[in-house]
Amino acid sequence: MSTPTGFMEFKRELPGDRSPSERVKDWEEFHKHMSDEDLRNQGARCMDCGTPYCHVGVDMLGGTSGCPVHNLIPEWNNLIYRGLWKDALDRLHKTNNFPEFTGRVCPAPCEGSCTVGLIGQPVTIKTIEQAIIDKGFEEGWVVPEPPEKRTGRKVAVVGSGPAGLACAAQLNKAGHEVTVYERADRIGGLLMYGIPTMKLDKAVVQRRVDLLAAEGVKFVTNTEIGKDIKAEQLVEEFDAVVLCGGATKPRQFDIEGSDLNGVHYAMPFLNGTIKSYLDSNLTDGKYLSAEGKDVIVIGGGDTGSDCVATALRHGCRTITQFGTHKQAPLERDTLNNPWPQFPNVYTLDYAQEEAKALFGSDPREFSIMTTRFVGDEQGNLKELHTVQIQRIVDETGRKVYEPIPGTERVFPAQMALIAIGFDGPESTLADQLGLERDRRTNVKAKYGQFKTNVDKVFAAGDMRRGQSLVVWAINEGRAAAREVDKYLMGSTVLV
């Protein structure tokens, strides 16, 4: 415990951000940094709460409560308060392979479960986490740590997103020879191509990839398992195979006009922009441009927000984001959304802040549904037709959306970006290997065991659990590595 009265002595503070109207002119990370003294004060706000819900990491009523990788948050908060940064880094790395990723892109369910948040503002856990790992790299404390000896066992990891990288890191630490296969031209999965650079600088991703390579992990890019290499061949050549390919099949949005020019799914829009930026600083033109267009983003989640921020940087004429959910309340609903659940309250994400700075208002439209796309004579999108909706319970007891008569509207648009989620993993690997799947088409493998119905084959991350948080992917990658180590060696040295 830092100081018994820290949460009363110091107010919650966050690092400042670069001005929204200025940062939309570039693709660099927008968060500023706090001083060591300010971080020490924020660490002092962490109290000895007896049962620290911040690191429980459980699903609660459709949301995550606490940290899924079970970060030892009170311990490293106390170490920061005492100025023991290197010790704090060691403590952080015990549970999290990649705090530089989670410290940047995790929505911080740990803060939603912070006990201080019961009576005030929670501890700035995410900010401290990022500061610890960033200082670790700056001071040269984070160095390659290859295993002292090898087991002679070979493991293939399919997919290099957070689950695949976490699994590979742990298996390599146990001494196994690990090869990670990635179909894209760069390692990182959604960390590299799914999350915009202003949220996660790709140099930060590459830095960790280079570190893993120096520790002995082998990376193979531009190779799609199931196409370039048959899945059965991989199983034959390796002692174990871990599938971490993600849930990349977009949820279909088949309404009238969805085949018009200008209607796109979110990931090709985001991926193309990121790749073009990395390859040529967008000079090659190999991306879907929103420049000069009225853009509608359909989907109110993180991916939709990333589309908003990206379109703003392209130079769109207007931007609007649709969500079927109603606007959240300004304060937590303690009856239906009690602590330690993640608080469902009205906030402006970075993208909405930027849109408001440029256009004067929150770009979101709530409780709205697109009924059809309308195009011109050349087959190009020109407008969206919508209706307001309300959620009701039908005669079968299901919660459904019902249109509200008389609320029809028309929005001009030359680009519509569909960001309504994903329907599970692509089927190539599952079909080739004969893998069982659950009702949501995810690869069937029990959590905690990760073993599929096919010998030697394991599954983890979004490919197993469905679309989820980066921190859950790391949790599953680490846990799957433990099970693979047990399978190969009879017991495990991994924690």
N, C-alpha and C positions, 0 to 999 in steps of 0.2 A: 504494500500500500504506500502511495506516495505521501500524501498528507491528508488527514481526516477531513479537513474542511476545504480541500481544493476545489470541489464543485461549487462551493459558495464564494470562494475568493476570486475565482476566475470565470469569466463568461466564455461561452463557446465562440471560437473564432475559426474562420476558414481562410485559406490563402486567397488573395485577390485574383481576379481574372483580368486578362487583357480586355479592353473595351470591345463589346460586341460589334460595333460599327467599324472597328479597325481590324479585328481578327478575321472577319469574313473576306478580307483582301488576300489572305494567305492560307496555307494548309498546315501551319505549325501548331503544336500544342498550345492551349490558351491559358492553362493554369499557371499562376506565379508560385513562388516558394515562400515559405515562412522561415523566420530566423530560428536558430537553435533555442534561443531563450523563449520565444513564443511557443515553440513546440513543447518545451519543458513545461510551460504553464498549462498547456492543453493536456499533457500527460498527467499533470497533477490533479486534473478533474476526475480521473478514474478512481472510484472509491472501492473499498474492500466490501463488496456487496454480498459476500457469503456464497451465493449461487450466481455466478456470472453468466447470465443468459446470452451475453454477446457471442459466446463461442459454442453454443449448443448445436446449431446447424440442423434444424429439423423442418420438414414441410408441415405447415399449419394452415388449414383452411384455404388451400390453393396458393399459398405464398410461403416463402422461406423465412424462417425465424432464426436469427443468429448465423454464425459463420459455418458454412458446410465443410471447410477444411479444419475447423476447430482450432483456429489460431489462438495462441495463448495470450490474449489481448491484455489482460490486467498485468501480466508479467512484463511484457515489453513496454507497456506504458510506464510502469514503475522504473524500468531501466533507463528510459529516456529522461524521466524526471531526475534521476541520479547522474545523468550525463554519461552513462555506460552504453554508448552507441554500438560498439562492436558486439557486446554481449546481447544487446537487443536484436541485432542482426542474426546472431546464432540461434536465438530463441525463435525468431520469425521463420527461419529456414527449416526448423524442425518440423513444421506442419505445412509449409507452403513452398513449393518449388519456384514459383514465379510471382512474388509479391509486387514486382514492377508492373505486372499486367493487372492483377486484381486491384492494386492501389490506384490504377487509372480508370478502369472500366467497370469494376464491380459496383452495383447499386448500393452496396453496404447494408445488407440486412442486419449486420452486427450492430450498427448504430440504431436501427429501429428497435432492437432488443436491449439497448443499454439501459441499465437501471436508473441512471441519472435522468434519462428521458421521461421517467414517470412523473417527475416534479419540475422538470425544466428541459433544457436542451441537452441532447446526448453528447458524449465525448467525441471528438473529431478523430475517430479511429482510422478511417481510410486515409486521411491526410498524413497521420503519423506513420502508417504502414509504408506509404510511398516514400516518405522522407527517409526512413530507415534504409530501405534498399538502395535508393539513389545515393545516399551518403556512402553506403557500402561499396558501390562501384566507383564513386569518386575517390575514395580513400585507398582503393586497390585491395580491399578485403575480400572481394568476390573473385576467386581465382579457380582455374580448373582443378578438380579433385578426382582424378581417375581412380578406379578401384585398384587395390594393391595386388589382387590376383584375379584371374579369370576362371570361370567354371567350365568353359568349353561348350556350354549350351547356347544355342542360337534362337533368337526371338525376332519375329517380324512384327512391326507395328504399322498398320494401314491407316494413314491419316496423320497429319502433323499439326492439328489444332491443339488446344490446351489439354485435352484428354490424352491424345497421342504423345505429346511432348512430356507430360507428367509421367505417363506410364514408362516411356523410354528412359527418362532420367532415373527413375527408381530401379528399373531392371538393370540398367548399366551400373548403378551404384552397388547392386548385388553381385556384380561380376559377370553377368551374361553379355554375350555379343548381340547388340541390338541394331537392327536396320529399320529405319523409318522410310516408308514409301509415301510420296506425295504426288498427286497428278498435276498440280500447278507447277509453275517454273520457279517458285520460291517456297521455302519452308515457312510454316506458321498457320496454315489453314485460315480460319476466320480472323485470327489475330493479325495476319498479314493482309488478307484481301476482303474481310468482312467488316472490319471496324475502321472508319476513316482515320487518316493520319493526325487530324487535330485532336482526336481522343487518345490515340496510341501511336506515337512516332514509330515508324517501322525500323528505325535504327535501334530502338529499344528491343524490338523483337529479334532483330538480327544479332544483336549483342549476346542474347541468351542462346540463340541457335549456335553461334560460334563457340560459346562456352561448352555446350553439350558436345559439339564435335571434338573439341580439344580433350574432352573427358573420354572419348572413344565411341560415341554414338555415330553410326553411319547414316547419312541422309541420301536418298535417291529421289530426285525430282523428275518432272515430266514423265511420270510412269503411273498409269492407272491400273490398279489391280482389278482383274476381271476383263480387261481389254488388252493392255500391253503385256501383262503377265496373267495367265489363268490363275484363278484363286486356288484350284486344286494343286497346281505346281508349287505355290507358296507353302501350302500345308505339308507337302512332301519334303520340301527342302529345309524347313525349319522345325525346331523342336516344339515351338508354340507360336501361335499367331494371335494377335490382339487387334480386333477391328474397332477403330476409332474414327470412322469416316464421317461422323456427324449426321444431322437430319437436314439434308440439303434439298429435299423435294418440295418446291413451293406449293402452298395451298392454292388450289385452283379458284379462279374468280371468273366463272363463265356466265356473264350476263350479256345482254344485247350490246353489240359493238365492241366487245373485248378484243376482237381481232383487228381493230383499226390501227393504222400507223400512229405511233405516239403513245400507245398503251404498253407499258413494260413492267416486268416484275422487278422488285427492288434490288436483288442481288446482282444481276447483270449490270445495272446502273451503277451500283457502288463499286463492284469489283473492277469494272472497266475503267472507272475514274481513277481508282487507286493504282492499277497497273500502269495506266498511261502516265500518271504523275511520277511513279517510280522509274519508268522507262525513259521518259522524255520531258518531264515537267509539263505534260499535257500538250506538247507541241506536235505529237504524231497524229492527233485527232482521232485516235482509236478508242472513243468512248461516246456514250450517249449524252449529248450536251443539252442542258436546260437553258442555255443562254437566250435571253430575249423572249422566253416563253412564259405563259401562264401555266403554272404547275400545280397539280393536285396530287397530294400523297394520301393514299387510302390505307389507313392503319395507324393506330395511335401509340404503338410501342416504340422501343429503342431503335429498331430498324427504320421505322417511319421517320423518327427524329433525325437519324443520320442522313436520310434522303433529303430532308428539309435543309440541313446544314450544307450538304453537298450542292444542292440546287442553288442555294444562295451564293456559294462561291463560284458557281458557273456564271452567275449574273442573270438569274431568272427575272422576269418582269414582275410577277406576283407569285406568292406561295400560299397554299392552303392545305391543312392537314385534317383529314376526316377520321373520326373515331366513333364506333358504335356505343361506347360507354358514355355515361353521363359525366358532367364535370364533377370532379372530386370536391369535397368540402374543404374549407380553409383550415379546419382543425380536425384532429382525429375523432372519429365516431367511437366513443369508448364502449358502446353497447355492441356494435356489429364489427368493430375493428379494434379490439382491445390490445394493449401491450401484453405480451412481447411480439405480436404480429408486426409485420412491416407496415408502417403507417400509410394509409391511402389518403393523401391530402393533396390539395392543389399546389402544384409547383411549376415553375418554368424550367425546362431542361435547357441545356446550352443552345440548342437549335432554336427553340422558341424565344429565348432571350435575343438571339441574333435577328430573327424575323421581326420581333417587336421593335428592336432598335432601328431597323431599316424601314419598316412599313407602319409602325405606330401601334400595333396591337398583336396580341397572341394570335398566331396563325391557325389555331385549332378550332374546328367545328365539332361539337359534341352531340351525341345521340343522333347521328345522321347516317343514312344509308344511300349508296349509289344505286339507282334503279336501271340506268342504261348510259352507254356512251353514244354520242352522236358525232358523225363525221361529215366532211364536205364531199363534193362530187369526186374528188381524187382519192378518197378513202383515208384522209387524214383527220385525226381527232380535232374537233372544234369546241365541244362542250360536254359537260356531265349533267345529268338530271338526277336529282336527289329528293329524298323525303325524310322528315324527322321521324324518329321512332321512340317507342317506349317499351320497357321490359315488363312483360306480364307473365302470369302463370296460367298455362292453358288447361283444358279439361283433363289432360293426362297427368298434370302436376309438373310438367316441364316449364322451365323458364325460357320464353321465346321473345323475339322482338316483333312488335306490331307497328305498322305504319300509322302515322297520325294524319287523318284526312285534312286537306287544306294547307299542308306545310311543304308542298312541292316547290323546288327551286331549281334554277339553272345556273351553272357556273361555267364561264368560258375557260377553255383549257386546250393547249396544244400538246401537253405531256401529262400523262397520268402514271403514277408509280404505285404498284400494288405491293403493300408491305403488311400482309395479314397473317403472316406466320408460315409454318412448314408442316407438311403431312408425313414426316418421318424420313428415313433414309432411302436412298435410291436402291433399287431391287437387284442390281447386277450380282453383287457378291452373295447375297442371300440365296438367289436362284441357283447360282453355280454350285454353291456348297450344300444346298438343301437345308438351310437354316430355318428353324421354327421362328415364327414372328407372333407378336401379340396383336391385340385387336386394333392397335394404332399403327400396325405394320413395322414397329421397331423390332430389332433383333431380340429374340427372347433369351434372356439370361438373368437369373435371379440376382438382385442386388446383394452384395456381400460375397457372392461366389463368382459371378461374371462368366461362368462357363456356359457355352451354348450346347446344343444337342449333338454337335460334331466334335469328335475327339481332337484335342490340341487347340481348339478355336475358342477364344474368349471375345467378349464385346464390352465396351465401356463408353461413357460419355453420351452425347445426344443420340448416337446410333442405337443405344440401348434404352435410354430413358426418355427420348424425345427432346424437343427444343427446350433449352434451359440456360442457366447462367454459366459464365466462364468458371466461376468458383466451384460449381457442381461438377463441371468437366474435370477440373483438377482433382477434386475429391475422388471421382470415379477412376481416373487414370492411376492415381496412387494406390487405391484399393485393389484395382485389377492387377497391378504389378505384384502386390503381396500374394494374391491367389496364384498367379503364374509362377512365382518363385516357389511357393509350396508345391505346386504341381511338378515342377522340374527337380526340386531338391528334397522334397519330403517335409521340409520345414522352411521357415523364412527368417531372414535377418532384417526384413523391412518393417517399419512401423507406420 
